[in-house]
Amino acid sequence: MDRDAVEPSVESMPGSRAQQWADYHHQYSAPSTYVYDFVWDTSAPAIGPFCTDVDGNVLLDFTSHVAAAPLGYNNPTLQEKLAAFDLPDPTKIAGQDFYVSSDWPPEDSDRPGPTELMERLTDVTSHYDMDTVFLSNSGAEAVENAIKICYASGGHRGVTTEGAFHGRTLGALSLNRSKTVHRKGYPEIPGIMSIPYPSTDEAYDRRWRTDGPGGNVLADKLHPSQGVVDAAELAYVIVEPVQGEGGYRPAHPEFARDLQAIREEYDVAVIADEIQSGLGRTGEMWGVDHLDLTPDVITCAKGMRVGATVSRSDVFPEETGRISSTWGAGDLLSSFQGALTLDVIQEENLLENVQTRGRHLRESLVDAALPGVTDVRGPGLMIGVEFDGKDRRERVVEAALERGLLTLGCGHRTVRLLPPLDVTEREIDLAVDLFGSAVEDAASDVTTATTDGGH
Ligand SMILES: Cc1ncc(COP(=O)(O)O)c(C=O)c1O
């Protein structure tokens, strides 16, 4: 497949094989898991954002597997490095509780394992003085361990934000405020308060600022004489620098500054959940790099292939056995791929590409002035296109799919676009054309806006 020439081509979407495959899948999979209408054929040609599905349709994938594939399909540099990896005895264990060496000296390995992955993660978080990592297997576990280490430092309360998504283990789930379906009926850890997550000027003024003693919702609660919560009881504030599931909404810069002031005044740990916004997605290595906010803990996963809780050594509990995971860091190949992904992002200067292409994507969508679109937002290649109603959003995702463009919904009425970090100008232009045509198509089916709230 020639990346510079290939174009999406669709016979029927979803095709009959994809439907058959989905039926087969559902004979065994838990019924509540998501179903996507495309089934990627891993043995068929794929490159960058292009892949082939089981019916032979060629698709332009602007989902990057929900940020789990930041380098797209068959990234040549990654492939080359992986090809040189001679998979050792498959029974050989990995994980951070075990020492694994595949090369010498440890700091200069061509086949980086869990330890080298941790070293790289401290390199890209050194501007926050982070020097220590706990590796696990998923985003939810990265969050789970982030809150555990903060609780271990003292305090039994946590703060989360409206619209947040932090994962599905019971601890992480207790921090979610994006959709009822994630939480209903499940027990939650106590002591979690939620605060607004202002993204716009209007929300910052109306929902966050107050006339109270602290001047904002959280500072009022923590105020020493007039507040309602003893700040010493607060273990952390967890925040997504750009909300993912909640609707691709960037944190308002002043909101971030206010959180920084609270962090400094009350010595409260800030956890930046970078599981969707990290690893270059926003044009900086971390979404929080855009803000005047210093995180004490960063969580990342997805494209890293493993879960990672990164922090300063003084934030982690010292006692042996306080946190642990048998398969933390996955197998050798997972940590190897995570480390190489970080290498490719840096060696190929992808942050710059994300900034340039992101600007082009955002501006092209704004210039297209598409019917029913109420907002186009987001830093880098984490772009949310908000519509005037959920029905229209659903129809647009469907119409895009029929044209071979894969997109995803988020929030209540937003489409998220997150192509691979090395996306080209031609690919952006192709996607904008297909997206525009899908929106026009949807406009003929959906004429009236539903009133179902924002995002
Ligand atoms: C911001 C954020 N936090 C946590 C998670 C949970 O990650 P995982 O699905 O790997 O458990 C996600 C997943 O989408 C996420 O977007």
The ligand as an ORCA input file, in Angstrom:
! r2SCAN-3c Opt
* xyz 0 1
  C      -8.329      9.823     30.426
  C      -8.424      8.329     30.591
  N      -8.121      7.774     31.769
  C      -8.184      6.434     31.957
  C      -8.575      5.589     30.944
  C      -8.643      4.100     31.181
  O      -7.660      3.446     30.433
  P      -7.790      1.861     30.165
  O      -8.920      1.672     29.222
  O      -6.462      1.475     29.589
  O      -8.033      1.221     31.496
  C      -8.924      6.125     29.705
  C      -9.398      5.252     28.617
  O      -9.937      5.660     27.622
  C      -8.859      7.531     29.518
  O      -9.181      8.100     28.356
*
